[in-house]
């Protein structure tokens, strides 16, 4: 394992988590959550758990992001703020 790569991914994961919590736009938060899932996928792959990384990429970064995006587009906004 390359520990510098692990540190960079962990820092990016923390940044993505904070951004996804702070963003007020639901679509933006969904996209940042997809980036967070992809970073977790990279971390699993780097640690040697390729099967877990593949599952995280398919379910976490793929299907979940698509379902959350479809949900955001199917809802309506009640207020104009």
Phi, psi and omega per residue, in radians:
X1 nan 2.501 3.092
X2 -1.715 1.937 -3.000
X3 -1.228 -0.473 3.099
X4 -1.159 -0.681 3.099
X5 -1.129 -0.701 3.087
X6 -1.074 -0.773 -3.128
X7 -1.116 -0.738 3.131
X8 -1.100 -0.774 3.136
X9 -1.132 -0.730 3.131
X10 -1.122 -0.691 3.095
X11 -1.131 -0.764 3.106
X12 -1.124 -0.607 3.096
X13 -1.139 -0.740 3.115
X14 -1.129 -0.741 3.110
X15 -1.091 -0.771 3.131
X16 -1.128 -0.669 3.122
X17 -1.148 -0.744 3.130
X18 -1.155 -0.742 3.126
X19 -1.106 -0.735 -3.119
X20 -1.163 -0.467 3.074
X21 -1.395 -0.519 -3.065
X22 -1.544 -0.394 -3.088
X23 -1.219 2.314 -3.138
X24 -1.548 -0.362 3.118
X25 -1.421 2.196 -3.085
X26 -1.158 -0.639 3.131
X27 -1.184 -0.700 3.080
X28 -1.117 -0.713 3.101
X29 -1.130 -0.629 3.095
X30 -1.138 -0.741 3.130
X31 -1.157 -0.704 3.114
X32 -1.184 -0.603 3.062
X33 -1.130 -0.626 3.053
X34 -1.132 -0.685 3.066
X35 -1.118 -0.720 3.094
X36 -1.047 -0.758 3.121
X37 -1.129 -0.670 3.100
X38 -1.149 -0.660 3.091
X39 -1.136 -0.665 3.060
X40 -1.105 -0.682 3.090
X41 -1.051 -0.778 3.099
X42 -1.081 -0.696 3.139
X43 -1.150 -0.742 3.093
X44 -1.094 -0.740 -3.131
X45 -1.139 -0.673 -3.138
X46 -1.207 -0.512 3.118
X47 -1.428 -0.100 3.065
X48 1.722 0.027 3.122
X49 -1.650 1.316 -3.025
X50 -1.181 -0.627 3.132
X51 -1.157 -0.688 3.095
X52 -1.205 -0.669 3.115
X53 -1.118 -0.721 3.120
X54 -1.134 -0.724 3.108
X55 -1.131 -0.728 3.115
X56 -1.122 -0.684 3.128
X57 -1.172 -0.721 -3.101
X58 -1.269 -0.811 -3.055
X59 -1.544 -0.909 -3.045
X60 -1.218 -1.004 -3.083
X61 -1.447 -0.372 -3.090
X62 -1.691 -1.324 -2.997
X63 -1.169 -0.778 -3.099
X64 -1.107 -0.722 3.130
X65 -1.142 -0.708 3.117
X66 -1.146 -0.744 3.140
X67 -1.162 -0.742 3.123
X68 -1.157 -0.670 3.094
X69 -1.127 -0.746 3.097
X70 -1.102 -0.657 3.103
X71 -1.152 -0.727 3.114
X72 -1.099 -0.720 -3.135
X73 -1.252 -0.385 -3.126
X74 -1.561 -0.131 3.111
X75 -1.640 2.824 3.087
X76 -2.019 2.681 -3.134
X77 -1.591 2.281 -3.126
X78 -1.533 -0.613 -3.134
X79 -1.976 2.902 -3.078
X80 -1.857 0.383 -3.136
X81 -1.567 nan nan
